[in-house]
Amino acid sequence: MTLEFSPEARQRAETIIRRYPPQYKKAAVIPLLHLAQEEWGYISAEAMAYVATLIEAPPVKVAEVATFYPMFNKEPIGKYEIQVCHTLPCALTGCGRIVKHLCEKLNIQVGQTTPDRRFTLKKVECLAACDRGPVMLVNKTLYTNLTLEQVDDILNGLE
Amino acid sequence: MPTIKIDEKEVTVDAGLTLIQAAATAGIDIPHFCYHPGLPIDGNCRMCLVEMEIRPGVFGLVAGCVQTVTKDGMQIRTNTPTVLKNREGVMEFFLINHPLDCPWCDQAGECRLQDYSFEHGRADSRFVETKRVPPKKDLGPHILLYSTRCILCTRCIRFCDEIAGTSELGIVHMGSHSEIDTFPGQPLDNKLSGNVADICPVGALVTKDFLYKPRIWHYTTVRTICTGCSTGCNTMMEVMHQKIYRIRPRENMEVNQYWMCDDGRFGYHALQEAERVKVPMKRVNGTLQATTWKEALQAVSDGFSRLIGETGQSAVGVVGSAQWTNEENFLLSKLAREAFKTSHIGLYVKPPGEGWVSKSGFRIEADKTPNARGAREMLGAADMRGIVDGINAGTIKGLYIVGGDLGLVLSAAEKEALGKLECLVVQDIVHSELVDLAHVVLAGASWAEKDGTMTNVNGRVQRLRRAFPPPGEARTDGEIIRQVGKQCGVDLGPGAPAEIMNEIARTVEGYAGLSYSVIGEQGAMTGIGQPSEAAGG
């Protein structure tokens, strides 16, 4: 095993695991996967295997969880992860135009990363702001009531 | 015990049984995919939904695999329009992405999806979109996964988690993208992996060994036991044209539950690929040459006649085999005592292999012979040390030794002793180390070619059944022993295995009360009856 948390992350992992009774260590799988994604940007098979050792579970059981949730990236992503909601209310308010605009502007397809590794574009399910669609999430910032001009402004504002 | 009503039939069953089990006692089959009696209950397939009275006069759908019998007067309906409509709906969902590849799927003919589709499904599909085509996967040394056919019942996952205890399998991805998979670099490789193909209710998991083989309805099924170790797993052997195509476990809760190990499952190849002794042989001028049965038997009696004493000073020894049935070893000890007039009886002991116990307690014994215990009890001998000592001391000059083992290994001391003999008669199935030393070779039968019983490590006597006759001129071992006896002027009594078992029940300690009808399909323990009760069933 070559992959291992940094000492700080290791300490946070131990705090997370201690939240659960020793016989239910497996319950820590999701917070640990979040931690792993924070640490390495995405969750590789090695990272899943490493998390499995921390919670004393078979690695495939970690893979089950990691692959279930789209929020866990299985591939390296760009510096900015753009997630556009495409659930019904956002679809009705025109997320299709937003996505098309982003694709043209970044010159990539949905699910791809720009060659300079700055942007990754994804379509996702509900981001819990249905009254303010269309919405998109750039890393941890939510932008609502989007127009194409606003999308341009947001992209231009990013380093 | 509560009495409940299932489709107007009243049955009294143990509380705690699932509705599927309770209905089975009433002869009603509730269709199901994910439920398996040997696995933890999951309730994911929804095929077993039946109607249960949840308030007086009000019926609701419950899962027959999860809901247990709890109290008197429960009312269950398995055949109402609601239940049938649910089955039809469940089947339609399962078939959305399922390919129409029954014509080349190995599961066809023993496929629940096929059967239930016929019974409960729609003739046509309302699905107009494109079917999803997930990849075919090589999961491990023995198992392939046709993901397209999978219905995600998770039987295989639960098997690996709870029975094998190796947890190689899981469901990856989400929703309609879900697939069974292994973790990269950790293939499905455990000693019980073949069982996942048996329990897969569809054709998704198949063994590489039984891929694109003839259709399952062409085989004859022989209900026998595995001879790979002293556990004696109950098996079903599928046979066609004197060839074994597949061996699967047969339920026996006292021995192997529903499982068998891969060594036993695929072990038949060793037999089928072995170079068999198909004709009797005689050593002429130092080399073994094929001969007729008449001459071979004559050679045995000629070789032994001057060594057989009249009053117990016989210079002939006999060595039995833990690969042989109880009946054959019993006849052999009778041959020794009555025809060879000897008390020099031994048993060849195979060096032990590797034992293993699974998470659920399934045992693979280190003793890789099927009938060591029975042979010991029939022969009254535990090893062949006495025989080797007798040869070295010069008291034993002739030996009748039987093999039947594909992996027979002799120690240097044994080999050296056997080389000193004036007359060595070997009854075997392959060209073993024994055959190399023999003066006369008698061609015997393998475990697939004879009837009889074997006693497993725990003392359970179980039936071994003949699938086809021995190859070439080879004969079954009991028959050969009786002919050798006849050649020596002694009638060894009845030759049918069932009749020999009756004689064993009368004379061998611990076997009283046993007969083929008592042993039946599931075997019977030794030590069950006293000699006075030896009536049999």
Interface residues (C-beta under 8 A of the other chain):
Chain A: A45 M48 A49 P58 P59 V60 K61 A63 E64 T67 F68 Y69 P70
Chain B: S167 E168 L169 G170 I171 V172 H173 M174 D181 T182 F183 P184 G185 Q186
